[in-house]
Amino acid sequence: MRNKNSEPRSGCSMLIGCGSLAVISIFISLIIAASILGAYMPEIYAKSQGSAAEYSAYITSLSETLYDKMNTFSQNNALQTMINAAQIIVVLIVFKLLYKRPISQMGLSTGNWLKNMGIGCLTGIISITLYPLIVSLSGIGMFTDFSISNLASVNMLLSLICFVSVGFYEEILCRGFFMTALKTTRNKWVILILPAVIFGLMHWANPGFSVIPVINLMLFGLAFGYMLIKTGSIWMSIGYHIVWNFFQGNVYGIQVSGLDQTSTLMKYTQAGSDILTGGNFGAEGGLICTAILLALLAYIHFGLNSAEPPNWTLESDLPFNTRHVR
């Protein structure tokens, strides 16, 4: 469990964190499944009194119904927001228990947080807006049915809240927890690359997942990790993550990692090659997004500089073996 510096081993810490998240996810899923199944219990009992063949056919049909209902629940923005909130709390608790450090050392320091988040939001809006500009001007995509009234809809607000929770959860987990835990390896490439790979693979179950989407998602992970290294906090990546998803899905009407949004400002119709546009996976599944991400990495490297020494660095707060509060 501990390395030569008496620090919790990063691999063990990450497994404990992921295991804790798996337990809470399974627990929530069981509660949802039980609530759905409860409504069918009288019918299940009645069918059980009939022939075995009819009962078996009914159970098979019911299993498909329950699966569809579970999928519907998984796409409920309010429910997903609550799940993300629970998972954020779990990640923070695991970090505190393992390292006995303030959560500010996960890249959540309050210094310049609003400025960094604002830069992330602005950069994210510019980045995702490049996609509709490129596909529109090249004729490989069209944006129609503009509806400004949808901006004030309840579904639009719920989507925004959900994407806020997604941005916080995925950045706290992959950048805040994983990258901080991996400091104990003393290897900057492991610290930067491994969480990016995990971030890409986290989306394997999404519709349309394939080679280009996973490459692009890993590039996103690298960019977000580089933002943490450059600014010393995860606030910029949180801001970027939130607005990229929200503008992609709810403003421009493009699938977000293969998932459709119920309320959009406009309708997007793909007319070009899936390799370029991303197909059913959305903008993140095509080579246009790859080019945008390479430009983003160049901007982070050459144009992003912190005026003050960053609070979070690859070497700061080591060793992780004693209680230390700034």
C-alpha positions in Angstrom: 0.0 0.0 0.0 2.9 2.4 0.5 6.1 3.2 -1.5 9.6 3.8 -0.3 8.7 7.3 0.9 5.9 5.8 3.1 3.3 7.4 0.7 0.1 5.7 -0.4 0.9 4.0 -3.7 -0.8 5.9 -6.5 -2.2 2.7 -8.1 -3.7 1.5 -4.9 -5.2 5.0 -4.2 -6.7 5.1 -7.7 -8.2 1.6 -7.3 -9.7 2.5 -4.0 -11.2 5.6 -5.5 -12.6 3.8 -8.5 -13.8 0.9 -6.3 -15.7 3.4 -4.1 -17.3 5.0 -7.1 -18.3 1.6 -8.4 -19.9 0.7 -5.1 -21.9 3.9 -5.0 -23.0 3.5 -8.6 -24.1 0.0 -8.1 -26.0 1.0 -4.9 -27.8 3.8 -6.8 -28.6 1.5 -9.7 -30.0 -1.2 -7.4 -32.3 1.4 -5.8 -33.5 2.6 -9.2 -34.0 -1.0 -10.4 -35.9 -1.9 -7.3 -38.2 1.1 -7.6 -39.0 0.2 -11.2 -39.4 -3.5 -10.5 -41.7 -2.7 -7.6 -44.4 -1.5 -9.9 -44.5 -4.8 -11.7 -44.5 -7.1 -8.6 -48.3 -7.7 -8.6 -48.2 -8.6 -12.3 -45.1 -10.8 -11.8 -47.0 -12.7 -9.1 -50.1 -13.1 -11.2 -48.1 -14.4 -14.2 -46.3 -16.8 -11.9 -49.5 -18.6 -11.2 -49.9 -19.5 -14.9 -47.9 -21.9 -17.1 -44.2 -22.1 -16.9 -43.8 -21.3 -20.6 -45.9 -18.2 -20.4 -44.2 -17.1 -17.2 -40.8 -17.5 -18.8 -41.8 -15.5 -21.9 -43.2 -12.8 -19.7 -40.0 -12.5 -17.6 -37.9 -12.3 -20.9 -40.2 -9.5 -22.1 -40.1 -7.8 -18.7 -36.3 -7.9 -18.7 -36.2 -6.0 -21.9 -38.7 -3.4 -20.6 -36.6 -2.9 -17.4 -33.5 -2.5 -19.4 -35.1 0.2 -21.5 -36.5 2.0 -18.4 -33.0 1.9 -16.8 -31.5 3.5 -19.9 -34.2 6.2 -19.8 -33.4 6.8 -16.2 -29.6 7.1 -17.0 -30.4 9.9 -19.4 -32.5 11.9 -16.9 -30.6 15.1 -16.3 -31.9 15.6 -12.7 -31.0 12.1 -11.7 -27.6 12.2 -13.4 -26.8 15.5 -11.6 -27.5 13.9 -8.2 -25.4 10.9 -9.1 -22.5 13.1 -10.1 -22.8 15.1 -6.9 -22.7 11.9 -4.9 -19.6 10.7 -6.8 -17.9 14.1 -6.2 -18.4 13.7 -2.5 -17.0 10.2 -2.6 -13.9 11.3 -4.4 -13.2 14.1 -2.0 -13.8 11.8 1.0 -11.4 9.1 -0.4 -8.7 11.8 -1.0 -9.0 13.1 2.6 -8.9 9.6 4.1 -6.0 8.5 2.1 -3.8 11.6 2.1 -5.1 13.5 5.1 -4.6 16.7 3.1 -6.9 19.7 2.3 -8.8 19.3 -0.9 -7.2 22.5 -2.2 -4.2 20.3 -2.9 -6.3 18.6 -5.6 -6.0 21.7 -7.7 -9.1 23.2 -6.0 -7.3 26.2 -4.5 -9.4 29.3 -4.3 -6.6 31.6 -5.6 -7.6 33.1 -9.0 -10.3 30.4 -9.4 -12.9 32.7 -11.0 -10.3 34.1 -13.4 -9.1 30.7 -14.4 -12.6 29.3 -14.8 -13.6 32.3 -16.9 -10.6 31.7 -19.2 -11.7 28.1 -19.5 -15.2 29.0 -20.3 -14.2 31.6 -23.0 -11.6 29.2 -24.5 -14.2 26.4 -24.5 -16.8 28.6 -26.3 -14.3 29.6 -28.9 -13.1 26.0 -29.5 -16.5 24.4 -29.9 -17.8 27.3 -32.1 -15.0 26.6 -34.5 -16.7 23.2 -35.3 -20.0 24.6 -36.7 -18.1 27.4 -38.5 -15.9 24.8 -40.3 -18.7 22.3 -41.1 -21.0 25.1 -42.3 -18.4 26.9 -44.5 -17.3 23.6 -46.0 -20.8 22.4 -46.6 -20.5 19.1 -44.6 -23.0 20.2 -42.0 -26.1 22.4 -41.6 -27.6 24.2 -38.7 -31.4 25.0 -39.0 -34.6 25.5 -37.0 -33.1 28.2 -34.8 -35.4 28.5 -31.7 -34.3 31.2 -29.2 -37.3 30.3 -26.9 -35.7 27.0 -26.0 -33.0 28.9 -24.1 -35.6 29.6 -21.4 -37.0 26.1 -21.2 -36.8 23.9 -18.1 -35.0 21.2 -20.1 -32.3 23.6 -21.2 -31.7 24.7 -17.5 -31.6 21.0 -16.4 -29.1 20.2 -19.1 -26.9 23.1 -18.1 -27.0 22.0 -14.4 -26.2 18.4 -15.5 -23.2 19.5 -17.6 -21.9 21.6 -14.7 -22.0 18.5 -12.5 -20.3 16.4 -15.3 -17.6 19.0 -15.6 -16.9 19.1 -11.9 -17.1 15.4 -11.4 -14.8 14.3 -14.3 -12.2 17.0 -13.7 -12.1 16.4 -9.9 -11.7 12.7 -10.6 -9.3 12.6 -13.5 -7.3 15.7 -12.9 -7.8 16.5 -9.3 -7.6 13.0 -7.8 -5.7 10.9 -10.4 -3.1 13.5 -11.3 -2.5 14.4 -7.6 -2.3 10.7 -6.6 0.2 10.0 -9.4 2.6 12.7 -8.1 4.1 9.9 -5.9 5.5 8.3 -9.1 7.7 11.3 -9.6 7.2 10.8 -13.4 5.7 13.8 -15.2 4.6 11.8 -18.2 2.8 9.2 -16.1 1.1 12.0 -14.2 -0.1 13.7 -17.4 -0.8 10.8 -19.8 -2.3 8.0 -17.6 -5.3 10.1 -16.5 -5.9 11.2 -20.1 -6.0 7.6 -21.2 -8.4 6.7 -18.4 -10.6 9.7 -19.3 -10.8 8.5 -22.9 -11.7 5.0 -21.9 -14.4 6.2 -19.5 -16.6 6.8 -22.5 -16.3 3.3 -24.1 -20.0 2.5 -23.5 -21.2 5.6 -25.3 -23.0 5.2 -28.7 -20.6 5.5 -31.7 -17.4 5.0 -29.6 -14.5 4.0 -31.9 -10.8 4.8 -32.6 -11.1 8.5 -33.5 -13.4 9.4 -30.6 -11.1 7.7 -28.1 -8.0 9.5 -29.5 -9.8 12.8 -29.3 -11.0 12.2 -25.8 -7.5 11.3 -24.8 -6.3 14.6 -26.4 -9.0 16.4 -24.3 -7.5 14.7 -21.2 -4.0 15.8 -22.2 -5.2 19.4 -22.7 -7.1 19.4 -19.4 -4.1 18.0 -17.6 -1.8 20.6 -19.2 -4.2 23.3 -18.1 -3.7 22.1 -14.5 0.1 22.1 -14.8 0.1 25.6 -16.4 -2.4 27.3 -14.1 -1.9 25.2 -10.9 -5.6 24.5 -10.6 -8.4 22.5 -12.3 -10.7 25.6 -12.6 -9.8 26.3 -16.2 -10.5 22.7 -17.3 -13.8 22.7 -15.3 -14.9 25.8 -17.1 -13.8 24.5 -20.5 -15.4 21.1 -20.0 -18.8 22.6 -19.0 -19.2 25.1 -21.8 -17.8 22.7 -24.5 -20.5 20.1 -23.6 -23.3 22.6 -23.2 -22.7 24.6 -26.3 -22.1 21.4 -28.3 -25.2 19.7 -27.2 -27.8 22.4 -26.3 -26.7 25.4 -28.3 -25.6 23.8 -31.6 -27.6 20.6 -31.3 -24.7 18.2 -31.8 -24.5 14.8 -30.0 -22.3 15.0 -27.0 -20.1 11.9 -26.9 -22.9 10.0 -28.7 -25.7 11.3 -26.6 -28.6 13.5 -27.9 -30.0 16.5 -26.0 -33.8 17.0 -25.6 -33.7 20.8 -25.8 -31.5 22.6 -28.3 -31.1 26.1 -29.7 -30.8 24.8 -33.3 -30.9 21.5 -35.2 -27.7 20.0 -36.7 -27.7 17.9 -39.8 -24.5 16.1 -40.9 -23.9 16.0 -44.6 -20.2 15.0 -44.8 -18.0 12.1 -43.9 -18.2 10.6 -40.4 -14.4 10.6 -40.3 -14.4 14.4 -40.5 -17.6 15.3 -38.6 -17.7 12.5 -36.0 -20.9 10.9 -37.2 -23.3 9.7 -34.4 -20.6 10.3 -31.7 -20.8 14.1 -32.4 -18.1 16.6 -32.9 -15.7 14.7 -30.6 -15.6 11.8 -33.0 -14.1 13.4 -36.1 -10.8 14.8 -37.4 -12.2 18.3 -37.3 -12.2 18.1 -33.6 -8.7 16.6 -33.7 -7.5 19.7 -35.4 -9.2 21.9 -32.9 -7.7 20.0 -30.0 -4.2 20.3 -31.5 -4.7 24.0 -31.8 -5.9 24.1 -28.2 -2.7 22.3 -27.0 -0.6 24.8 -28.9 -2.4 27.6 -27.2 -1.9 26.1 -23.8 1.8 25.6 -24.5 2.6 28.9 -26.0 -0.1 31.3 -24.9 -1.1 30.3 -21.4 1.1 31.5 -18.7 0.4 32.2 -15.0 1.5 35.5 -13.6 2.0 33.9 -10.2 3.7 30.6 -9.2 1.0 27.9 -9.4 -0.3 26.3 -6.2 -0.4 22.9 -7.8 2.8 21.6 -9.4 4.2 18.2 -10.3 6.5 18.3 -7.2 4.5 20.3 -4.7 3.1 18.8 -1.4 5.4 15.8 -1.6 5.9 13.5 0.3 2.3 12.5 0.8 3.1 10.7 4.1 2.5 13.3 6.8 -0.3 15.7 7.7 0.5 19.0 6.1 -1.9 21.9 5.8 -0.9 25.2 4.2 
